[in-house]
Amino acid sequence: MDLSKNQRHINILILICVSIIPLIFIPFSRFFELFYGRKTYEHIILYDFFYEPKAIILTLLTIVFLVILFRNRQNFNEIFQVDRININLFFYVIILFISLFFALDVRLAIQGRPYRVDGFSTMLVYFLLFIAARTSKLNINSLSKALLITATILSIY
């Protein structure tokens, strides 16, 4: 698979991240029972409209990016550039990984808080998508149009 085809796939992936992800919010209702001392339970419905659905879709897009990387192993150096920004981000991810060993709740550190999903796994997804965005050669007009359409739809909502 040549680099231009991979570049086109990465560009589509970045356009999806910029234009589709802000529009995703799916209500996931979960019931919680709170015990209030008088043998009565109160049911509370908590909704996760925004963070969890977006984190799931971003994870799927990151998997697609990793498949593109795997299929294009011979041009790996063209996708991952060794420069100051990537080296600093790499050290940041290493420090985040080391901090997992000092966390009081490792599951919380990896997954993140419920209804926020901001743990190590999400930071790793953001890191990989940032690398994808840095390697993309998107036309500024197509990116501007996608952002404008998404912002218009969101402003109407």
Summary of the structure (lengths in Angstrom):
residues: 157
radius of gyration: 19.6
end to end distance: 41.1
largest distance: 68.2
contacts: 388
relative contact order: 0.17
helix: 66%
strand: 10%
